[in-house]
Amino acid sequence: MPREKLFCKEEALTKAMELFWEKGYSSTSLSDLTNHLGIGKGSFYATFNSKQELFEAAFDLYRYTKIELLEQLLNSEPNVKIGLSKILELNLEELLSDNKHKGCFIANTCSELSGANKILREKLEDHDSIFQKMLINYMRRGKVSPKKAESVAATITTFLMGMNQQAKFKKDKKSYMSSIKHLVGLLD
């Protein structure tokens, strides 16, 4: 008779995401995962198959959660400049309040694994495409020209990736806010 799983898969996935986000894929061992999740190796493999599959699921959880939050924020703010400022400032606040200096799980994954893992590289490309299309569509609804919307969306994406990495060691809110103001000013 098979043993019954005594844990919630969704909770375990969230815990795994937090551990991978903090330590990275390579530095997270199977023992780290089973200890952090409070499960045995048998339950781990029966539920997640492998460390790689668990990481991919955790990565998807993070990115889809971020996209959903972004959609909610953009749909709640009709003023494009204010909406973009809110996105950038919210991201900044998350980074500056992070005492563990984790940065962004997406940026971290890009730095650590994108060159070595085709599946993750495709997920990163997909996320980038979804994110930029959302920004472009949002700006277009706000009457920003297509060319300007594409340019600003690309600049925001590049800025966020850089800020997400830099904020691990540089916590200068005034400097970031100045950059955000300048970036949003590109819409003028």
C-alpha positions in Angstrom: 0.0 0.0 0.0 1.5 3.4 -1.0 2.3 5.9 1.7 0.1 8.9 1.9 1.7 12.3 1.3 1.6 14.4 4.5 2.3 17.8 3.1 0.7 20.4 0.8 2.4 20.5 -2.6 1.6 24.2 -3.1 3.1 25.2 0.2 6.2 23.1 -0.5 6.5 24.7 -3.9 6.4 28.2 -2.3 9.0 27.2 0.3 11.2 25.7 -2.4 10.9 29.0 -4.4 12.0 31.0 -1.4 15.0 28.7 -0.9 16.1 28.7 -4.5 15.6 32.5 -4.6 17.9 32.9 -1.5 20.6 30.4 -2.4 20.4 29.9 -6.1 20.0 26.6 -8.0 23.6 25.4 -7.8 24.0 26.1 -4.1 20.8 24.4 -3.1 21.3 20.7 -2.4 18.7 18.0 -2.3 19.3 17.8 1.5 18.7 21.6 1.8 15.4 21.1 -0.1 14.1 18.1 1.9 15.1 19.7 5.2 13.5 23.1 4.3 10.3 21.4 3.0 10.2 19.0 5.9 9.8 15.9 3.6 11.8 12.8 2.9 13.6 12.0 -0.3 11.0 9.5 -1.3 8.2 12.1 -1.0 10.4 14.6 -2.8 10.9 12.4 -5.8 7.3 11.1 -5.8 6.0 14.7 -5.9 8.6 16.7 -7.8 10.6 14.1 -9.8 13.9 16.0 -9.6 15.6 19.2 -8.3 15.5 20.6 -11.9 11.7 20.1 -12.3 11.1 21.6 -8.8 13.2 24.6 -9.7 11.4 25.1 -13.0 8.0 24.9 -11.2 9.2 27.4 -8.5 10.5 29.7 -11.2 7.1 29.6 -13.0 5.3 30.3 -9.7 7.4 33.4 -9.2 7.1 34.8 -12.7 3.4 34.2 -13.0 2.8 35.7 -9.6 4.8 38.8 -10.7 2.9 39.1 -14.0 -0.4 38.8 -12.2 0.6 41.6 -9.7 1.8 43.7 -12.6 -1.5 43.3 -14.5 -3.5 44.3 -11.4 -1.4 47.4 -10.9 -1.5 48.5 -14.5 -5.3 47.9 -14.7 -5.8 50.0 -11.6 -3.9 53.1 -12.8 -5.1 54.9 -16.0 -2.3 57.5 -15.9 0.6 55.9 -17.7 3.4 57.9 -16.0 2.0 57.2 -12.5 1.5 53.5 -13.4 5.0 53.0 -14.6 6.4 55.0 -11.6 4.4 52.7 -9.3 5.8 49.6 -10.9 9.4 50.8 -10.6 9.0 52.1 -7.1 7.2 49.0 -5.9 10.1 46.9 -7.2 12.6 49.2 -5.6 10.8 49.0 -2.2 10.9 45.2 -2.4 14.6 45.3 -3.1 15.5 47.8 -0.5 13.5 46.1 2.2 15.1 42.7 1.5 17.5 42.1 4.4 18.8 38.9 2.8 19.9 40.8 -0.4 18.2 38.2 -2.6 17.5 40.5 -5.5 15.0 39.3 -8.1 14.5 35.6 -8.7 14.2 36.1 -12.4 17.4 38.2 -12.7 19.2 35.7 -10.5 18.1 32.8 -12.7 19.2 34.8 -15.8 22.6 35.3 -14.3 23.1 31.8 -13.0 21.4 29.4 -15.4 20.2 31.0 -18.7 23.3 30.1 -20.7 23.4 26.5 -19.5 19.7 25.5 -19.5 17.6 25.7 -22.7 14.3 25.3 -20.9 15.0 28.1 -18.5 16.4 30.3 -21.2 13.1 29.8 -23.1 11.1 30.6 -19.9 13.2 33.8 -19.4 12.6 34.8 -23.1 8.9 34.1 -22.6 8.7 36.2 -19.4 10.6 39.1 -21.1 8.2 39.0 -24.0 5.1 38.9 -21.8 6.4 41.7 -19.6 7.3 44.0 -22.5 4.0 43.4 -24.3 2.1 44.2 -21.1 4.1 47.5 -20.8 3.6 48.3 -24.5 -0.1 47.6 -24.4 -0.5 49.7 -21.2 1.3 52.6 -22.8 -0.6 52.3 -26.0 -3.9 52.5 -24.1 -2.5 55.7 -22.6 -2.0 57.1 -26.1 1.8 56.7 -26.2 3.0 56.2 -29.8 3.9 52.6 -30.7 7.6 53.4 -31.3 8.0 55.3 -28.0 6.1 52.6 -26.1 8.4 49.9 -27.5 11.5 51.9 -26.7 10.4 52.8 -23.1 9.3 49.2 -22.5 12.8 47.9 -23.5 14.5 50.6 -21.4 12.4 49.7 -18.4 13.2 46.0 -18.8 16.9 46.7 -19.0 16.7 49.1 -16.1 14.9 46.6 -13.9 17.4 43.8 -14.6 20.3 46.1 -13.7 18.6 47.5 -10.6 17.6 44.1 -9.4 21.2 43.0 -9.4 22.7 46.3 -8.2 20.3 46.6 -5.2 21.9 43.5 -3.7 24.8 45.7 -2.6 23.7 49.3 -3.3 20.8 50.6 -1.2 20.8 54.2 -2.3 17.1 55.0 -2.7 17.7 58.6 -3.7 19.8 57.5 -6.7 17.3 54.9 -7.8 14.4 57.4 -7.5 16.3 59.9 -9.6 16.7 57.2 -12.3 13.1 56.2 -12.1 12.0 59.9 -12.5 14.3 60.2 -15.5 13.1 57.0 -17.0 9.4 57.9 -16.7 10.3 61.3 -18.1 11.1 59.6 -21.4 7.3 59.6 -22.0 7.3 63.4 -22.2 
